[in-house]
Amino acid sequence: MLRIDSLDAEGRGVARNAEGKVVFVEGALPGEEVAFQLLKQKASFEVGRLTAIGKSASSRQAPRCPHFGVCGGCSLQHTDARTQMAAKQRWLEENLARIGKVQADTLLPIVYGEEWHYRRRARLGARFVDKKGGALVGFREKRSSYITDMRECPVLPEEISRLIPKLRALVESLSVRARLPQIELAVGDNASVLVIRHLDALTGQDEAVVKQFARQHRVHVWLQPGGPETARPFEPVKSELYYDLPEFGVRIGFGPTDFTQVNHGVNRILVVRAVRLLDPQPGERIADLFCGLGNFSLPLARRGAQVIGFEGSAALVERARRNASLNGLVAQFEVFDLFKGDLKAFGPFDKLLIDPPREGAVQIVRALPSGWPRRIVYVSCDPATLARDAGVLVHAAGFRLSAAGVVNMFPHTAHVESIALFER
């Protein structure tokens, strides 16, 4: 039996065997004594799968989803939210210390949010498999390219979870069922959209079936014959989505293939926290980097700041400008390559909000001038790149890491969303 000491960044239990070698055990939790089946053996570590529990952790709970363990969508349904978030907080702190050689002055309270039915955006694989009796629609299996044989999904909105068997039947009924690899979903506050990716053109009969499905189940259907830019409304012909940020009186319009935060409830809390930490004052010049649709820009503008949002996608910039207009707000949005460009041409700025992709924003933080900004709020979806950039800001750019904390954007997964405040 092995005693599990902690969880790793993939949600596996971590232990050391009698020889001192690190062992990662899928399905094991801190405090447990477990037996395991060896899956992989390397010189410095081993990977195994839980087979028996001698001593169970008090945090262990029965997974809510019948597909847990097979489906690759979730990895932590077998433990409670507090254990999940304590592990994510520790991963953040360890990354900051090990990679960035920094420590936050203050740890922010964990943002929890709803545990179930939170996921408003997802990309489901679709595959027609004669040997399995028809179509499969779902997330991919763990460590596999196969589609999970899903019948429900408790992290998706309830109305979408209930649709999964019906989506399978829809795929089976189409003449292009073998050429339909993906169904993307996006749920707004006003409607739910299914984006059907199809490699061959639908026949007239196929189109009639899809229209009937959309009307019967009260969903919007878009068709996507090529890349994301080819997605177009099909039924109804006018289809728009939005989500509200009620604390700021802001409504954000978006397309189903646009990037939005997956968890709209937690996003509302995150925006409030980011605005409070940045503390925008009327007349201050604030840059929102990787601004997307204006998720942070427009609430900052509502507080009276002079906001310029920078984004690499021309389509997102156009939508952000439209969102500013529809909300009656003055904010400037610019198409700008944030991985290559120099912000000095637009500066100076009093404050920055940075919300980069997983790659982080190291080019930006390395190029900051000595005179500005005074404050930075950094929203991160990868603690390793946040830690790297924090090291640059603290050790080379004259900032201190005033506060940092984690946000439960993806319950039951090992994904870590975090927020950090840097001040000169």
N, C-alpha and C positions, 0 to 999 in steps of 0.2 A: 504493500500500500504506500502511496505517495501522499504527503501533506501539501495541499495547494496554498501558496502564499498570497497570490495576487492574480489579477487579470491582465492580459497583454492588450496591445492596441487592436487586436482582431477579436477580442472577447474570449480568448482561450485561457484556461487556468495555467498558472506558471508555478513550477516546483523545481526542486533539485533532487536528483537521485543519490544513491549511496556514494557514487563516485564524484559527486559535485557537479555533474552535467545538468544544464538547464533542460527541463522537459515541459513542452507545451501540450496541454490536454484539452481537446475540444469537449465542451459540455461540463467541465469541472468548475467549481466556484471556490473563492477564498475561504479558508477554514475547513475545507473538506478533506477527508482521507479517502483516496480513490484507487481503484485498479483500472488499467487502461490497456488497450490494444495498440501496439506499435505500428505507426503508419510510415514514418520516415526516420532514418537514422543518419546523422551527420557527425563530424568530428567534435563539434562544439555544442550540439543540441539534438534533441529528439522531439518528434511530434507524435502524439497518440490520440486515440479516441476513447472517451469514458466507457467503461464496461460495467463497473459496479461501484457503489458508494458504501464505504464502511461507516463514515461519520458524515452526516448531511449538514450543510450550512442552513442557518435560520432564515437566510434570505432566499433560499430556493423556493420556487413556485412552479406550479404546473403551467406549461406553455398554453396560451389561449388558442393558438392556431394549430389545427390538425396536421398542417404541412411543415411545421417547425422541425428543423433537423435535416430536411430534404431540400426545401426551398432556400435559395441563397439570399433572400430579401432581408431576413432578420437573423441575428446571431445571439441575442441576449434575452429572449423571452422567458428563459428559465430562472431569471433572478429579478428581484424587485427594483423599482426605479431608483431608490436611494443607493443601492449597491452599484447600479449602472453608472450613476452620475458621480459617485465617489471615485470610481475607477477613472472616469474621464477627467475629473479634476486632477487626479494624480498624474495621468498621462500628460496633461498640459504643464503642470509644474515640473515634471521630470524633463520634458522637452526644453522648457525655458532654461533650466539649470544646466542640462547636458550640452545642448546645441548652442544656445545663446549666451550661456554663462551669466544669466540674469535671474533676479527674483522680484516678484511684485511686492510693492509696499503693502498692498491690501488685496485680499482675495474677495471678489465680489460674490454675493449670494447666488447660488445656482438657480437658473431659470428652468422650471419644470414644464408646465403646460400639460395638455391632454396626452395620455399614453396610447390611446387607441383611436382609430379612424381619423388620424391626423394628416395622412399623406395625400396632398392635393395634386401632386404631379408624379407621374410614373410612366415608364416605358415597358410595356408588357410584350414579351415575345409571343409569336403565334406560329404554329406549325401543324400542318395536316399530316397525320401519321396513321396510315392504314392499319398497321400492326397493333396500334393502341386503340383502334376502334373509332378514330375520327380526329377532331382538331383538339389541340392543346393551346390554352391562352394563359400566360402567367409569367412570373419571374423565372430566371434560370436557376437550375439546381446548383447546390454548392459544388465548387471545383469542377464544373461541367458546363458544356454548351447546350445540354438538353433543357427543354422547357419543363418546369414542374407541372405535374398533373393536378392543377389547382381547381378547387370548387368554391373557395372563399378566401378572403384576405382581411383580417381584422385591423390592419393598419391603414387600409384604404377607406374612404368614406363608405358608409353602410350601403348607400344606394349603388355604388360602383361594385362593392363586394358581391352584392346580390346579383349583379349583372354578369359575373364571370361565366356561369354555366350557359347563359343566354348568348354571350359573345362566342362561346365555343360552337353553339348551334348555328349562329350567324355565319361564322367562317365555313362550317361544313356545307352550308346551303349555297355558297357562291361558286360559280364556275372557275374563279381564279384562286380557289382555296389553297392550292399548292404554291401560289406565287404571292402570298400575303404574309410577310415575315414579322410584322410588328403592328401593335395598336398602342398609340400613345394617348394618355389621358391627362386632362387638365381641368381642374374644378375651381370655378370662381365662386364669388358670393351670389351670383345671379344665375349661373348655368354650369352644366358639365359638358365637356367636349371630348369626343373620341376622334383621334386622328388615325385613319386607316392607311397604312403604307402598303401600296400594291405595285408589284413589278410589271404586271400586265394590265391593260385597260379593262374596266368592268363592262360587261354586256348590258344591254337595256334591261334584261331581267334582273341582273345583279343590282343595278341601280334602283329598281323598283323595290327589291327586297331590303336594301339598306335604308331607303326612305321610310318604308313601313316600320323598320326597327327603330329608327330615330323618333318617329311620331309615337309609337306604342310605348316606348320607355322614357320619353320626354328628355332625350339627350340631343345635343348637337353633334352632327357628324361632319368631319372634314375629310377630304381625300388628299393623299400625298403620293403622287406618282414618281417623284424623284427625291432630291435633297429637301431639308426642312423649308427652304425658301419656296418650294412648289406646293406647299400645303394650302388648300383653299376650302372655304365653306361649301358644303354640298347640301345639307339639309339641317336647318333652314338656310336659305341663300344669304341671309344676313345673320351673322353670328359674331357676337362680341362678348368678351369676358372682362370682369373687373373684380378687384377686392378693395375693401375699405380699410382705412386707418382712422378709426373714429376719434381717437384722441387728438388728431390734428385736423379733422374735417377734410380729409383727403381721400380721393377715390383714384385708384391706379388701374387704368385699362391695360390689357395685355392680350397677346395672341397665344394659342395653345402650345406653340413651339418656342415661345420666348422663355428666357430664363426667369423664373420667379423662385422665391423660397418655397420649399416643399410644404412646410408647416406654417399655414397662415396665422394660426393662433399664436404660436411662439414668435413669429415674425413681428406681430404687433407689439409684443413685449420687448423684443430686441430693438425695434425702432425707438420706442420710448426710452430704453436704457441708453442707447447710443446718443440720442439728442440730449438727454440729461448730462451725460458725461462730457459731451462736447460743449454744452452750455452756450449755444449761439446767442449773440446779442444783436439787436438791431444795428444794421450798418456794417457789421463785420464781414470781411470777405472770406468765404469758405469754399474750398474745393472738395467735391465728392468724386473720388476716383473709382473707376469701374462702376459708374452710376446706374447702368442698366436703364430701367423704366422710370427712375426717379424715386425709388423706394425710400431712400434717405434724403435725397435732394429736396423733395417737395415739403416734407415736414420741417426741414431746416429753413426753407424759404418762408413757411408759414410763421416762423418765429421772428421774421424780419431780417434775416441775414441776406447778404448778397451772395447767391450761390451760383457756382459754375460746375456743372457736371461733365465729366470726361468719360468717354466710352469708345471702344474700338469699333463697335458695330453701328453702321450708319442707320440701319433699320431701327435699332433700339433708341438711338438718339432722336430720330424722327418721332417715335412713339412717346418718348419722354417730353419732347416739346409740346406734343399734342396734349399730354396729361397735364402739363403746366397750364396750358390755355384753358382746358376744360375745368380746372380747379380755380381759375382766376388768379393764378400766382405768377410772379415775375421770377424766372430762373433761366439762366443761360446754359445751353447744352452744346458740347463740341465733340465732333468725331476726332479721336486722338489715339495714337498708338502708345499706350502707357508702358510698353516694354522697351520702347526705343526713344520716345520723345522726351523733351526737357520742359518741365513745368515752369521754369524761370521766365519763359516768354510771356506767361499769363500772370505771373505773380506781381507783387507779393500777396500771400494769403495769411490771414491770422490763424486759421485752423484748417486741418485736413480731416476728412473721413475717407478711409481706405477699406474697400471691401473686395479684395482680389479673388481670382480663381485659385485653385490649389497650388499653382506655381508661386504664389506670393507676389511681393512687390519690391524685391531687393534692388532693382534698377532705380526705382523711385527714391527709396530711402537713402541710397548711396549718393544720389545727386542733389539732395536737399541743401539749400544754402544755409549759411550760419545764422542769418537774421530771421528766418521764418520757417515754419509756423511756430506758434507758441504751444500748440496742443494738437495731438493726433488721437483720433479714435480709430482703432484697427479691428475690423470684423474678419474673422478667419474661419475657413473650413478645413484647415490642415495645421495642427499644432507644430509640426516640424518646420514648415516655412515661416509661420509666425515667430517661432523661436529664433530662427536664423535672422529674420529682419529685425527682431527686437534686439539682438546682439549688436547689429549695425547701429541702430538708433541710440542705444545706451552707451556703447563703447567708442563710437566714432562720430556721432552727430550731436552729442550733448544733451540727450534726453534722459529722463528717469522713467522707469516703468511704475507708474503710480498705482495701477489696479489691473487685475485680470480675473476672468472667470469663465465658466462654461455655460452653455445654453443647450437645452435638450431638444434640439431641432429634429433629431432622428431617434426617437425612443426605440429600444430593442435592437439597435444596431451599434457597431463600434465607431460610427462616425462621430467626430468631435467638432462641434461648432463652438467658437469662443470669441470673446471680446476683450480688448485691452486698451488702456488709456496711457498715453505717453505725454509727459510735460517737460518743458525745458527747465 
